[in-house]
């Protein structure tokens, strides 16, 4: 029989045994966790290894592609591209961009050359029969202006034309004068859509950019105008001649309903680009005084040197002694002086419209170049007040006589 002193000792021993069992279980659990950790680490190592292999594979493929590209587009190919670009009047940078690719397709045929030619033949029917012995020819999709004399080209220059949202119109007219130190009379659409928000947010906007405001035919202080509710029918904004003027130092005028013309520009960097559709519709000339020199070769009074001597001060006008026909044309396919077919992008979507209207075979292919017809905001017409009605002057004596005669006729027997 156990004594009372032995019972606590056995209980204590039992408790120690339980504690040892728990510790053993914890040790087993720790071992399992350690095994899991090792397994996880192995999986992670495997993932890293896979990623490394994949990365090395991708890098290897990229390197192989780069080597292949270098092998395919080597120095000889680049030189051939440069030569092709120079021959075809393209920006010679050795890069096969959209314009170069289209020109290459003109040679190899992208399946659209025939419909392109037909559309351009139709546009030629719209041109004047006689372009003029000496004339200016601007081809909008080509971004080029040329002077022709007796059928031969005597001058060529780069130009910037209107954006697809502000298209340069296609028409013919006659240039009859030149303006040196021109004001820029801001069109209603530009004044309302572009300038007005800036004027409202910056009180110094006009003065900082050399603009002035006219109301009632005279220059007024811009601060006197309530720009929050201004009526642009009654206020006109124009930019003074001088540095920063949007028209530069000279503009070449052929008055027309479109209010477009050829002019200088302070934004010379745009001429370095292959695609040059950036203006609000007018045609910007790369070197306007070089152009003037070629333009005035038939003029007996004016020269480019004389025009240059007029730079500075107020606006000055020079009337040409011999007006020159101007043609703003749109030809995406034409034959150059070497008899080669040249093609240019349909930047305004005119081919898309024309081929569809004439149901030319392949018109569907042109629809991806379609451009939404730009909505041009014009100055709203001012409502004309009805003329006051004239009061009829009544001759009382004559009116009495007329009434008397009417009564006489009514009382007569016949």
KEDREN-665434 format. One record per residue: residue in one letter; x, y, z of N, C-alpha, C in turn. Coordinates in pm, whole numbers, padded with zeros to 5 digits, always signed. Each point is the difference from the previous one (the first is absolute). Last residue first. Layout:
N
AXYZXYZXYZ ...
//
This chain:
414
X-07413+10247-11652+00077-00094-00083+00137-00025+00059 X-00336+00303+00183-00084-00107-00052+00079-00102-00082 X+00183+00310+00441-00028+00010-00144-00082-00121-00044 X+00183+00085+00447-00134+00052-00024-00037+00003-00149 X+00434-00139+00154-00098-00089+00063-00143+00045-00028 X+00367+00266-00144-00010-00122-00082-00106-00095+00057 X+00092+00393+00243-00064+00035-00126-00021-00123-00087 X+00244-00038+00399-00144+00012+00026-00076+00032-00129 X+00469-00013-00022-00052-00135+00026-00151+00005+00024 X+00231+00405-00048-00013-00067-00129-00055-00142+00019 X+00100+00251+00385-00114+00061-00070-00024-00072-00132 X+00378-00120+00252-00123-00052+00061-00123+00055-00071 X+00419+00170-00133-00010-00142-00037-00130-00060+00054 X+00109+00442+00120-00040-00006-00140-00020-00144-00045 X+00170+00080+00432-00142+00039-00009-00050-00012-00143 X+00458-00075+00071-00077-00111+00055-00149+00031-00005 X+00308+00334-00128-00006-00104-00102-00085-00117+00047 X+00081+00345+00307-00083+00053-00111-00017-00106-00107 X+00290-00097+00366-00142+00001+00038-00089+00046-00114 X+00474-00255+00005-00046+00130-00051-00152+00004+00021 X+00400-00293+00264-00131+00002-00065-00034+00144-00041 X+00455-00327+00114-00054+00136+00009-00129+00006-00083 X+00263-00419+00263-00057+00046-00125-00063+00138+00019 X+00424-00231+00262-00140+00044+00015-00051+00054-00133 X+00392-00378+00069-00026+00140-00031-00149+00030+00015 X+00304-00372+00271-00097+00017-00109-00030+00149-00020 X+00470-00220+00180-00125+00065+00045-00092+00022-00118 X+00352-00408+00008-00006+00144-00028-00134+00057+00043 X+00231-00417+00247-00092+00028-00110-00005+00151-00025 X+00439-00253+00196-00124+00066+00044-00088+00030-00120 X+00361-00403+00042-00023+00130-00061-00133+00057+00047 X+00365-00356+00233-00139+00018-00046-00019+00142-00052 X+00464-00272-00011-00067+00101+00081-00139+00022-00058 X+00305-00461-00022-00050+00117-00073-00073+00095+00094 X+00406-00322+00165-00144+00000-00027-00044+00128-00068 X+00486-00229-00046-00063+00110+00070-00149+00001-00030 X+00235-00468-00034+00015+00131-00064-00074+00104+00083 X+00219-00533+00038-00085+00104+00059+00028+00132-00068 X+00046-00521-00172+00071+00127+00012-00095+00105+00052 X+00065-00556-00019-00102+00102+00022+00071+00132+00026 X+00166-00459-00286+00019+00096+00110-00113+00101+00007 X-00022-00518-00165-00001+00135-00059+00013+00101+00113 X+00211-00490+00045-00126+00072+00024+00009+00140-00059 X+00276-00406-00206+00016+00104+00102-00133+00071+00015 X+00221-00501-00213-00104+00103+00003+00022+00095+00118 X+00246-00408-00144+00065+00131+00001-00102+00115+00009 X-00124-00461-00032+00076+00011+00125+00075+00133+00010 X-00249-00130-00391-00083+00053+00109+00075+00008+00133 X+00149-00178-00442+00035+00139+00034-00074+00052+00123 X-00075-00435-00204+00134+00003+00061+00038+00140+00048 X-00405-00084-00247-00010-00042+00141+00135+00011+00071 X-00050+00076-00471-00030+00117+00083-00007-00036+00149 X+00087-00274-00419+00095+00012+00110-00028+00117+00092 X-00189+00042-00479+00039-00130+00056+00107+00019+00107 X-00343+00395-00087+00121-00053-00062+00036-00133+00067 X-00386+00339+00045-00005-00147+00006+00116-00063-00078 X-00098+00475+00106+00006-00046-00140-00010-00151-00010 X-00007+00209+00427-00101+00071-00078-00005-00050-00144 X+00336-00168+00290-00133-00051+00038-00108+00066-00084 X+00442+00146-00051-00014-00136-00054-00135-00060+00034 X+00102+00432+00175-00015+00000-00145-00019-00141-00056 X+00081+00071+00471-00128+00059-00041-00023-00018-00150 X+00411-00141+00182-00107-00081+00059-00136+00049-00046 X+00380+00247-00117-00014-00121-00082-00112-00088+00052 X+00116+00383+00249-00071+00036-00123-00018-00121-00092 X+00215+00064+00460-00106-00097-00032-00077+00034-00125 X+00397+00224+00205-00133+00056+00029-00114-00097-00031 X+00467-00118-00070-00005+00060+00133-00137+00057+00038 X+00227-00370-00319-00125+00075-00015-00031+00068+00133 X+00509-00146-00191-00116-00034+00083-00119+00093-00024 X+00344-00094-00404+00009+00063+00130-00126-00032+00081 X+00320-00160-00475-00125+00000+00076+00024+00060+00138 X+00218-00052-00547+00020+00042+00138-00135-00001+00070 X+00253-00209-00477-00121+00024+00077+00037+00034+00143 X+00327+00102-00427-00034-00098+00104-00129+00039+00071 X+00267+00241-00354-00101-00093-00048-00040-00106+00100 X+00300+00386+00051+00068-00118-00054-00099-00105-00050 X-00133+00410+00217+00071+00039-00123+00075-00117-00065 X-00428-00134+00295+00105+00100+00017+00072+00027-00132 X-00524-00152+00120+00122-00048-00064+00106+00109+00011 X-00438-00125+00339+00045+00082-00112+00128-00061-00056 X-00406-00022+00425+00072-00082-00098+00035+00088-00118 X-00229+00184+00362+00068-00105+00076+00075-00096-00092 X-00197+00536-00007+00031-00118-00080+00082-00099+00081 X-00263+00499+00011+00004-00117+00088+00019-00125-00085 X+00074+00596-00013-00049-00126-00056+00017-00115+00098 X+00007+00560-00098+00012-00085+00117-00068-00132-00037 X+00205+00424-00302-00083-00120+00004+00031-00079+00127 X+00062+00525-00257+00034-00088+00113-00096-00118+00000 X+00197+00431-00355-00099-00102+00039+00053-00090+00111 X+00155+00518-00078+00044-00138-00025-00110-00097+00043 X+00091+00566-00164-00063-00099+00089+00033-00143-00042 X+00269+00460-00080-00047-00113-00079-00060-00105+00094 X+00158+00398+00173-00029+00055-00133-00053-00110-00092 X-00055+00030+00550+00076-00062-00108-00038+00062-00134 X-00009+00232+00500-00087-00055-00105+00084-00055-00114 X+00083+00093+00545+00065+00007-00130-00090-00068-00103 X-00016+00228+00546-00057-00080-00110+00078+00023-00128 X+00061+00032+00583+00023+00061-00132-00048-00094-00109 X-00013+00111+00585-00037-00086-00112+00017+00075-00132 X+00302+00177+00405-00140-00026-00029-00020-00092-00120 X+00470-00031+00250-00097+00109+00000-00140-00047-00034 X+00388-00299-00185+00004+00087+00118-00100+00113-00011 X+00201-00227-00441-00028-00067+00127+00019+00097+00116 X+00082+00074-00481-00121+00056+00061-00032-00061+00136 X+00357-00139-00300+00035+00134+00051-00118+00066+00070 X-00052-00420-00220+00076-00014+00125+00033+00135+00061 X-00201-00014-00427-00096-00036+00105+00070-00012+00135 X+00266+00072-00375-00076+00120+00030-00103-00026+00110 X+00249-00362-00161+00088+00092+00073-00075+00127+00039 X-00210-00319-00275+00004-00045+00138+00086+00094+00084 X-00237+00217-00419+00096-00109+00020-00003-00040+00148 X-00316+00313-00402+00034-00049+00134+00103-00112-00005 X-00163+00230-00403+00018+00102+00103+00055-00054+00131 X-00129-00249-00414+00093+00105-00041+00033+00101+00108 X-00128-00551-00010-00054+00130+00037+00102+00109-00031 X+00057-00484-00038-00072+00055-00116-00055+00139+00028 X+00233-00251+00333+00091+00001-00115-00065+00059-00125 X-00172-00086+00470+00007+00134-00062+00093+00007-00119 X-00067-00406+00267-00132+00047-00041+00010+00128-00082 X+00386-00189+00204-00042-00079-00116-00132+00052-00055 X+00159+00204+00387+00098+00023-00105-00038-00074-00127 X-00251-00072+00393-00031+00129-00062+00095+00031-00115 X+00083-00383+00264-00120-00020-00083-00035+00128-00075 X+00333+00032+00312+00052-00080-00111-00113-00028-00099 X-00122+00202+00391+00068+00098-00086+00073-00068-00115 X-00240-00265+00332-00089+00087-00078+00072+00099-00091 X+00081-00491+00210+00089+00117-00015-00073+00101-00087 X-00265-00366+00150+00124-00020+00077+00093+00121-00006 X-00544+00024-00022+00111-00023-00092+00131-00005+00077 X-00564-00092+00091+00123+00062+00050+00117-00040-00090 X-00561+00037-00050+00119-00074-00043+00124+00076+00046 X-00534-00033+00215+00090+00072-00089+00122-00086-00031 X-00317-00163+00309-00055+00001-00136+00087+00074-00099 X+00100-00072+00470-00145+00016+00009-00065+00008-00139 X+00471-00284+00105-00053+00137+00002-00152+00000+00018 X+00313-00391-00046-00007+00058+00133-00071+00135+00006 X+00206-00431-00305-00136+00053+00005-00024+00056+00139 X+00399-00245-00242-00002+00140+00044-00141+00060-00010 X+00360-00469-00007-00142+00036-00011-00016+00139+00062 X+00434-00136+00000-00047-00057-00127-00145+00035-00026 X+00340+00322+00290-00080-00122+00010-00045-00048-00138 X+00242+00411+00099+00090-00116+00003-00077-00131+00004 X-00203+00439+00023+00038-00035-00138+00094-00120-00005 X-00157+00210+00410-00097-00093-00059+00039-00042-00141 X+00238+00334+00269+00037-00139+00027-00094-00100-00067 X-00049+00494+00004+00081-00058-00107+00027-00149+00019 X-00328+00400+00165+00015-00141+00040+00076-00077-00107 X-00142+00466-00037+00111-00010+00096+00029-00145+00042 X-00200+00177-00492-00038-00051+00132+00120+00004+00093 X-00236+00188-00524+00115-00035+00082-00051-00057+00133 X-00330-00031-00432+00066+00096+00089+00121-00060+00069 X-00465-00037-00376+00133-00052+00031+00069+00102+00090 X-00546-00071-00007+00107+00057-00080+00130-00070+00034 X-00596+00034+00094+00130-00067+00016+00101+00063-00095 X-00504+00071+00065+00090+00079+00085+00129-00075+00030 X-00401-00109-00285+00047-00088+00107+00091+00073+00099 X-00183+00193-00406-00107-00015+00100+00042-00089+00117 X+00365+00298-00275-00094-00106-00031-00099-00016+00114 X+00481+00283-00209-00126+00012+00073-00104-00103-00045 X+00521-00002+00006-00089-00024-00113-00141-00002+00059 X+00544+00130+00182-00145+00011+00000-00065-00032-00134 X+00445-00077+00355-00024+00009-00144-00150-00015-00022 X+00349+00168+00434-00107-00090-00048-00029+00031-00145 X+00407+00084+00427-00058+00026-00132-00114-00098-00028 X+00272+00007+00409+00034+00132-00055-00068+00033-00131 X-00212-00347+00368+00140+00030-00027+00017+00140-00057 X-00407-00220+00165+00021+00002-00145+00145+00030-00036 X-00159-00007+00456-00031-00131-00055+00026-00009-00151 X+00272+00318+00349-00124+00006-00077-00022-00133-00072 X+00394+00116+00269-00105-00085+00054-00130+00005-00075 X+00318+00416-00049+00041-00132+00045-00115-00077+00061 X-00170+00377-00325+00118-00010+00084+00029-00143+00042 X-00480+00293-00121+00121-00046-00069+00117-00009+00097 X-00490-00060+00212+00082+00104-00063+00117-00061-00077 X-00490-00225+00091+00136-00002+00054+00086+00099-00078 X-00561-00022+00121+00104-00017-00101+00137+00006+00068 X-00585-00027+00079+00133-00017+00058+00100-00016-00115 X-00529+00224+00087+00093-00073-00087+00137-00005+00067 X-00569+00090+00115+00140+00016+00041+00088-00085-00091 X-00473+00001-00040+00024+00142+00021+00144+00030+00040 X-00173-00439-00070-00043+00070-00121+00035+00149+00009 X+00064-00308+00360+00113+00009-00093-00040+00052-00137 X-00182+00064+00515-00056-00035-00131+00111+00021-00103 X+00025-00101+00564+00032+00078-00119-00072-00053-00124 X+00020-00101+00506-00122+00000-00082+00019+00073-00131 X+00359-00068+00309-00089-00109+00044-00126-00008-00084 X+00339+00345-00044+00030-00124-00072-00090-00115+00043 X-00015+00544-00014-00052-00103+00091+00014-00135-00070 X+00302+00463-00074-00093-00096-00060-00042-00103+00106 X+00332+00345+00059-00131+00066-00008-00107-00093-00056 X+00470-00110+00038-00065-00005+00132-00137+00066+00000 X+00289+00003-00389-00063-00131+00023-00073-00008+00134 X+00063+00455-00286+00070-00069+00108-00071-00133+00026 X-00028+00210-00495-00048+00029+00136+00083-00078+00101 X-00018+00186-00559+00066-00081+00101-00048+00043+00138 X-00318+00048-00444+00116+00063+00065+00054-00091+00109 X-00399-00090-00276+00102+00043-00094+00120+00068+00063 X-00374-00197+00243-00046+00117-00073+00107+00056-00093 X+00229-00298+00306-00147+00008+00014-00044+00128-00069 X+00469-00347+00081-00068+00109-00071-00150-00011+00021 X+00511-00176+00227-00145-00019-00014-00060+00122-00069 X+00513-00278+00024-00077+00119+00033-00146-00025-00034 X+00499-00297+00112-00131+00018-00062-00057+00136+00037 X+00433-00242+00133-00002+00110-00097-00131+00011-00078 X+00128-00293+00383+00017-00057-00134-00019+00104-00110 X-00047+00103+00467+00120-00084-00001+00030-00053-00140 X-00400+00246+00088+00118+00088-00002+00129-00081-00009 X-00411-00238+00039+00007+00075-00125+00128+00083-00008 X-00096-00245+00405+00024-00088-00115+00021+00078-00129 X-00096+00129+00481+00114+00053-00077+00025-00077-00129 X-00344-00117+00323-00028+00138-00041+00111+00058-00087 X-00176-00510+00079+00123+00076+00017-00020+00141-00056 X-00347-00329-00007+00078-00054+00111+00126+00080+00029 X-00301+00110-00361-00080+00000+00122+00080-00048+00122 X+00194-00013-00434-00017+00139+00042-00075+00006+00133 X+00049-00418-00208+00127+00046+00056-00009+00143+00050 X-00375-00193-00224+00022-00066+00130+00130+00047+00067 X-00088+00176-00439-00092+00048+00104+00018-00072+00133 X+00244-00126-00409+00048+00117+00072-00088+00036+00119 X-00115-00381-00281+00135-00014+00054+00044+00120+00085 X-00442-00043-00219+00031-00133+00052+00135-00009+00070 X-00173+00411-00206-00102-00052+00091+00040-00131+00066 X+00287+00212-00325-00022+00092+00111-00096-00058+00103 X+00076-00234-00400+00116-00009+00089-00019+00090+00121 X-00333+00010-00332+00005-00135+00058+00116-00012+00098 X-00056+00407-00250-00101-00017+00105+00013-00135+00069 X+00441+00206-00223-00133-00044-00044-00092-00024+00119 X+00416+00352-00008-00036-00133+00051-00140-00038-00047 X+00387+00312-00214-00138+00017+00044-00055-00137+00038 X+00508+00207-00046-00079-00123-00009-00136+00028+00059 X+00385+00328-00258-00084-00027+00118-00059-00140-00021 X+00465+00122-00254-00146-00011+00004-00058-00003+00141 X+00448+00104-00276-00036+00038+00137-00152-00011+00020 X+00059-00012-00487+00117-00012+00087-00037+00058+00136 X-00284-00207-00453+00000+00087+00119+00126-00031+00082 X-00193-00051-00547+00078-00055+00111-00003+00100+00114 X-00319-00126-00481+00081+00089+00083+00067-00075+00114 X-00269-00208-00355+00016+00133-00058+00078+00097+00089 X-00155-00553-00141+00074+00080+00098+00027+00137-00062 X-00407-00366-00104+00111+00078-00056+00064+00085+00108 X-00279-00508-00018-00025+00144+00004+00121+00071-00060 X-00254-00528+00125+00096+00080-00078-00039+00146+00007 X-00074-00474+00337-00059+00097-00093+00112+00072-00075 X-00109-00332+00458+00049-00024-00135-00070+00098-00094 X+00120+00039+00561-00098-00025-00107+00068-00020-00135 X+00173-00125+00507+00028+00099-00104-00095-00029-00117 X-00129-00146+00511+00057-00037-00129+00026+00119-00091 X-00075-00141+00507+00002+00134-00059+00060-00009-00139 X-00042-00391+00257-00113+00072+00060-00011+00144-00051 X+00361-00283-00138-00126-00062-00046-00123+00069+00057 X+00423+00313-00040-00027-00126+00069-00128-00063-00059 X+00300+00341-00305-00099-00010+00107-00012-00139+00060 X+00471+00138-00224-00140+00019-00040-00091-00021+00121 X+00547+00126-00148-00086-00056+00103-00143+00032-00039 X+00467-00054-00325-00105+00082+00060-00066-00078+00113 X+00480+00021-00351-00088-00069+00095-00103+00098+00054 X+00224+00053-00499+00024+00022+00142-00095-00083+00084 X+00208+00133-00546-00073-00093+00087+00035+00030+00145 X+00047+00192-00566+00022+00017+00143-00085-00100+00077 X+00009+00022-00476+00114+00090+00023+00029+00020+00148 X-00261-00353-00393+00011+00042+00139+00125+00085+00019 X-00293-00037-00464+00117-00054+00071+00004+00051+00143 X-00332+00135-00335-00007-00145+00017+00115-00062+00074 X-00040+00475-00074-00009-00065-00131+00010-00152+00012 X+00081+00167+00443+00009+00101-00106+00009-00073-00133 X-00130-00083+00569+00019-00051-00136+00003+00117-00099 X+00060-00129+00566-00024+00103-00101+00033-00060-00136 X-00160-00224+00509+00091+00011-00114-00040+00118-00088 X-00063-00268+00524-00044+00106-00090+00104+00014-00110 X-00163-00408+00392+00097+00068-00087-00069+00111-00080 X-00167-00387+00291+00061+00106+00081+00108+00075-00079 X-00318-00368-00125+00145-00013-00018+00076+00101+00087 X-00482-00016-00033+00046-00124+00066+00152-00020-00010 X-00192+00403-00208-00023-00008+00144+00051-00131+00062 X+00165+00297-00421-00063-00132+00013-00010-00033+00149 X+00052+00466-00320+00018-00059+00134-00071-00135+00001 X+00192+00383-00375-00076-00124+00016+00035-00059+00136 X+00033+00485-00330+00036-00066+00125-00089-00123+00015 X+00167+00269-00479-00100-00021+00106+00061-00068+00122 X+00042+00193-00548+00081+00010+00123-00098-00010+00116 X-00186-00074-00408+00138-00020-00046+00097+00006+00117 X-00509-00164+00068+00077+00123-00010+00143-00029-00042 X-00384-00308+00036+00051+00033+00133+00076+00131+00002 X-00404-00221-00311+00124+00076-00013+00046+00041+00140 X-00378-00261-00018+00068-00052-00119+00136+00067-00018 X-00215-00058+00493-00014+00086-00119+00077-00060-00118 X-00180-00349+00362+00099+00108-00007-00025+00089-00122 X-00240-00410+00111-00052+00120+00066+00095+00119-00009 X+00103-00441-00163-00107+00056-00084-00055+00129+00060 X+00322-00257+00236+00062+00079-00106-00107+00061-00091 X-00134-00300+00338+00032+00133+00053+00068+00088-00104 X-00093-00447-00112-00125+00074+00014+00028+00140+00052 X+00356-00295-00019-00037+00040-00137-00130+00081+00003 X+00142-00194+00401+00079+00118-00033-00024+00048-00143 X-00211-00397+00153-00048+00114+00079+00075+00128-00035 X+00147-00402-00197-00130+00040-00055-00055+00122+00075 X+00398-00197+00161+00023+00069-00128-00132+00050-00058 X-00021-00264+00387+00067+00127+00031+00017+00082-00127 X-00154-00439-00035-00107+00089+00044+00055+00137+00037 X+00318-00322-00124-00091+00026-00112-00112+00096+00040 X+00316-00155+00329+00058+00096-00094-00099+00036-00111 X-00032-00322+00380-00083+00120-00002+00049+00102-00103 X+00212-00428+00118-00136-00035-00037-00092+00121-00009 X+00477+00007+00082-00067-00049+00120-00145-00036-00027 X+00490+00075-00288-00146-00002-00005-00060-00067+00124 X+00471+00128-00134-00034-00142+00007-00150-00025-00010 X+00167+00445-00015+00083-00073-00096-00043-00147-00006 X-00200+00285+00306-00037+00053-00131+00077-00072-00109 X+00093-00082+00454-00115-00076-00049-00047+00050-00136 X+00343+00234+00222+00049-00131-00040-00112-00085-00057 X-00117+00411+00182+00074+00021-00125+00058-00131-00051 X-00212-00004+00416-00099+00019-00107+00069+00020-00134 X+00273-00033+00381-00063-00129-00029-00102+00013-00113 X+00203+00389+00166+00095-00078-00079-00061-00134-00039 X-00251+00270+00284+00009+00063-00132+00097-00076-00091 X-00057-00149+00458-00122-00017-00081+00011+00059-00141 X+00472-00118+00209-00122+00044+00065-00119-00015-00093 X+00523-00155+00037-00115-00036-00083-00127+00032+00078 X+00514+00226+00016-00103-00070+00078-00120-00028-00090 X+00400+00262-00116+00031-00143+00006-00099-00083+00078 X+00009+00485-00126+00051-00033+00133+00031-00148+00015 X-00180+00402-00360+00100-00107-00004+00060-00023+00139 X-00486+00185-00209+00101+00036+00099+00099-00115+00014 X-00239+00041-00472-00038-00023+00139+00112+00046+00093 X-00036-00026-00509-00035+00125+00066-00047-00015+00142 X+00177-00342-00314-00145+00019+00001-00044+00123+00078 X+00462-00144-00048-00054-00005-00136-00148+00035-00005 X+00221-00037+00420+00049+00117-00074-00060+00005-00140 X-00097-00376+00264-00065+00119+00055+00044+00126-00076 X+00209-00407-00108-00139-00002-00044-00073+00126+00048 X+00438-00068+00152+00000+00033-00143-00142+00007-00054 X+00055-00143+00444+00036+00142-00013-00004+00044-00146 X-00059-00457+00088-00118+00077+00044+00026+00149-00014 X+00360-00285-00085-00099-00013-00108-00127+00078+00035 X+00333-00029+00325+00046+00088-00108-00098-00004-00118 X-00077-00295+00356-00025+00138+00042+00041+00098-00109 X+00100-00453-00067-00144+00024-00012-00033+00144+00038 X+00445-00137+00056-00034+00004-00144-00149+00030-00020 X+00170-00064+00440+00041+00130-00055-00036+00012-00148 X-00298-00351+00250+00139+00038+00021+00030+00133-00066 X-00406-00327+00125+00004+00144-00026+00142+00049+00030 X-00058-00463+00041-00092+00033-00109+00007+00147-00037 X+00264-00162+00359+00043-00070-00120-00088+00036-00119 X-00109+00169+00421+00122+00064-00048+00050-00066-00128 X-00366-00191+00212-00038+00130-00056+00122+00072-00056 X+00077-00404+00226-00066-00026-00128-00039+00130-00068 X+00179+00025+00429+00105-00038-00093-00059-00023-00138 X-00298+00081+00340+00077+00122-00027+00110-00028-00101 X-00254-00360+00155-00081+00086-00087+00076+00124-00039 X+00203-00289+00308-00001-00062-00132-00079+00086-00098 X+00002+00134+00445+00133+00021-00058+00006-00057-00141 X-00387-00078+00244+00009+00142-00036+00132+00030-00067 X-00061-00433+00170-00084+00022-00119+00008+00144-00046 X+00221-00106+00396+00068-00064-00113-00077+00022-00129 X-00188+00145+00399+00114+00085-00035+00073-00055-00121 X-00343-00258+00177-00056+00120-00064+00113+00092-00045 X+00126-00382+00241-00053-00037-00132-00052+00120-00075 X+00146+00053+00440+00115-00020-00088-00045-00036-00141 X-00329+00038+00325+00059+00131-00030+00117-00011-00094 X-00197-00395+00153-00091+00070-00091+00058+00135-00040 X+00237-00248+00319+00009-00064-00130-00087+00071-00103 X-00028+00146+00440+00132+00033-00055+00016-00058-00140 X-00383-00108+00242-00004+00141-00044+00132+00039-00064 X-00024-00428+00193-00084+00008-00120-00002+00141-00057 X+00223-00061+00408+00076-00063-00109-00078+00007-00131 X-00212+00145+00386+00105+00095-00039+00080-00055-00117 X-00315-00282+00186-00066+00110-00072+00101+00103-00048 X+00155-00354+00268-00037-00051-00133-00065+00110-00082 X+00102+00090+00444+00123-00008-00078-00029-00047-00142 X-00356+00006+00301+00041+00137-00035+00125-00001-00085 X-00146-00409+00171-00092+00047-00104+00040+00140-00047 X+00237-00175+00357+00035-00073-00122-00087+00045-00116 X-00089+00168+00426+00124+00059-00051+00040-00067-00131 X-00364-00180+00233-00034+00130-00059+00122+00065-00063 X+00071-00395+00235-00073-00028-00123-00035+00130-00073 X+00199+00030+00421+00099-00046-00098-00067-00025-00135 X-00277+00110+00354+00080+00117-00039+00103-00039-00104 X-00256-00341+00190-00081+00082-00091+00080+00120-00051 X+00202-00270+00324-00006-00072-00127-00080+00080-00104 X+00015+00166+00436+00132+00015-00064+00001-00068-00135 X-00378-00054+00262+00009+00137-00052+00130+00022-00072 X-00051-00405+00222-00088+00004-00119+00006+00138-00066 X+00226-00052+00406+00070-00073-00106-00081+00002-00129 X-00188+00184+00385+00109+00085-00052+00073-00069-00113 X-00327-00247+00220-00062+00107-00081+00106+00091-00060 X+00144-00330+00300-00043-00061-00128-00059+00106-00093 X+00114+00139+00427+00121-00027-00076-00034-00062-00136 X-00345+00069+00306+00048+00129-00056+00123-00023-00085 X-00163-00371+00234-00092+00036-00111+00045+00130-00066 X+00233-00132+00383+00032-00090-00113-00088+00032-00120 X-00082+00226+00394+00125+00049-00059+00037-00085-00120 X-00363-00144+00257-00035+00122-00076+00123+00054-00070 X+00066-00361+00287-00075-00042-00121-00035+00119-00087 X+00202+00076+00418+00098-00053-00096-00069-00042-00129 X-00270+00144+00349+00076+00113-00056+00101-00049-00102 X-00241-00325+00240-00088+00070-00096+00074+00114-00068 X+00224-00220+00342-00012-00088-00117-00086+00065-00109 X+00041+00210+00418+00124+00013-00078-00007-00083-00128 X-00351-00044+00305-00004+00133-00066+00123+00020-00085 X-00020-00383+00265-00095-00010-00112-00007+00132-00078 X+00257-00014+00394+00066-00075-00107-00089-00012-00123 X-00177+00195+00382+00099+00092-00060+00071-00069-00116 X-00299-00253+00255-00075+00101-00081+00097+00092-00070 X+00176-00309+00302-00045-00066-00123-00075+00098-00090 X+00134+00156+00418+00120-00025-00082-00039-00067-00131 X-00329+00078+00333+00040+00123-00072+00119-00024-00090 X-00136-00373+00260-00102+00044-00100+00038+00128-00070 X+00249-00203+00376+00035-00048-00135-00096+00052-00107 X-00063+00095+00467+00116+00075-00050+00035-00043-00141 X-00345-00218+00248-00044+00134-00045+00115+00078-00057 X+00029-00529-00032-00015+00097+00107-00041+00133-00058 X-00112-00505-00194+00083+00121-00013-00026+00091+00117 X-00026-00546-00001-00086+00118+00000+00089+00122+00000 
//
